[in-house]
Amino acid sequence: MNIALVLIIVIAVILAIVGGLNTALNWLLWVALIVGVIALIAFLFRVIGGRNKV
């Protein structure tokens, strides 16, 4: 699950960079922000929940 969260965060950062460089792709910035927020919420739920799968 951690690998999936890291992958989502990396994709969100890449989309944010691409969206910031080209105003025609401004919608990518919004997609990156939404995906980043979702990844952050999922990460916080995992940390606060304290579920450690062994």
SERO-4910 file (N, C-alpha, C, O; in steps of 0.05 Angstrom, whole numbers):
BEGIN
 pado doro    nc1    nc2    nc3   cac1   cac2   cac3    cc1    cc2    cc3    oc1    oc2    oc3
  Met    A     17    -24      0      0      0      0     17     25      0     10     45    -13
  Asn    A     40     24     14     58     47     14     69     54    -13     72     77    -21
  Ile    A     75     33    -29     86     37    -56     64     51    -73     71     68    -89
  Ala    A     39     43    -70     18     56    -85     15     85    -78     11    102    -96
  Leu    A     17     92    -52     15    120    -44     38    136    -55     34    158    -64
  Val    A     62    125    -53     86    139    -64     82    144    -94     89    165   -104
  Leu    A     73    123   -108     69    126   -137     48    147   -143     52    163   -162
  Ile    A     26    149   -128      6    169   -133     17    197   -127     11    216   -142
  Ile    A     33    200   -107     45    226   -100     64    235   -122     64    258   -130
  Val    A     81    216   -132    100    223   -153     85    231   -179     92    251   -191
  Ile    A     64    217   -186     48    224   -209     35    252   -205     34    268   -224
  Ala    A     25    257   -181     13    284   -176     34    306   -179     27    327   -190
  Val    A     58    302   -169     79    322   -172     86    326   -201     89    349   -210
  Ile    A     89    305   -217     95    307   -245     73    322   -260     79    340   -276
  Leu    A     48    316   -254     26    330   -267     26    359   -259     19    376   -275
  Ala    A     33    365   -234     33    393   -225     55    409   -240     51    432   -247
  Ile    A     78    396   -244    100    409   -259     92    414   -287     95    436   -298
  Val    A     81    394   -300     72    397   -328     51    418   -331     51    434   -349
  Gly    A     32    418   -312     10    437   -313     20    465   -308      8    485   -318
  Gly    A     41    468   -292     52    495   -286     68    506   -309     69    531   -312
  Leu    A     80    489   -326     96    498   -348     80    507   -372     89    524   -387
  Asn    A     57    495   -375     41    501   -399     12    509   -391     -2    493   -379
  Thr    A      5    533   -397    -22    543   -388    -44    528   -403    -66    527   -393
  Ala    A    -38    517   -426    -58    501   -441    -65    476   -426    -87    464   -430
  Leu    A    -47    466   -409    -52    442   -393    -58    449   -364    -51    434   -346
  Asn    A    -71    471   -361    -77    480   -333    -95    461   -318    -93    459   -294
  Trp    A   -112    446   -332   -129    426   -319   -113    404   -306   -122    392   -287
  Leu    A    -89    399   -316    -72    378   -304    -63    387   -276    -60    370   -258
  Leu    A    -60    413   -272    -53    422   -245    -75    416   -225    -70    408   -203
  Trp    A   -100    420   -234   -123    414   -216   -125    384   -211   -130    376   -188
  Val    A   -120    368   -231   -120    339   -228    -98    330   -208   -103    314   -191
  Ala    A    -75    342   -211    -52    336   -193    -59    344   -165    -53    329   -146
  Leu    A    -71    367   -161    -78    375   -134    -98    357   -121    -96    349    -98
  Ile    A   -119    349   -137   -139    331   -126   -127    304   -119   -133    293    -98
  Val    A   -111    293   -137    -98    267   -132    -80    269   -108    -79    250    -92
  Gly    A    -65    291   -106    -47    295    -84    -62    296    -57    -53    284    -37
  Val    A    -84    310    -57   -100    312    -32   -112    285    -25   -112    277     -1
  Ile    A   -121    269    -44   -131    243    -39   -109    225    -28   -114    210     -9
  Ala    A    -85    227    -39    -63    210    -29    -55    219     -1    -49    202     16
  Leu    A    -56    245      4    -49    254     31    -70    245     52    -62    236     74
  Ile    A    -95    246     45   -116    237     63   -113    207     68   -116    198     91
  Ala    A   -108    191     47   -105    162     51    -81    156     69    -82    139     85
  Phe    A    -59    172     65    -35    168     81    -40    175    110    -32    160    128
  Leu    A    -55    197    115    -61    205    142    -79    184    156    -75    178    179
  Phe    A    -99    174    141   -116    153    153    -99    129    161   -104    116    181
  Arg    A    -80    122    144    -63     98    150    -46    103    175    -42     86    191
  Val    A    -34    127    176    -17    134    199    -33    136    225    -26    125    246
  Ile    A    -56    150    224    -72    154    248    -85    128    256    -87    122    280
  Gly    A    -93    111    237   -105     85    243    -85     66    256    -93     50    273
  Gly    A    -60     69    250    -39     52    262    -41     23    254    -33      5    270
  Arg    A    -52     17    230    -53    -10    221    -27    -19    209    -19     -8    189
  Asn    A    -14    -38    222     11    -49    212      7    -78    205      4    -95    222
  Lys    A      6    -84    179      3   -112    170     29   -126    172     50   -117    162
  Val    A     28   -150    184     52   -165    188     51   -190    170     69   -206    170
***
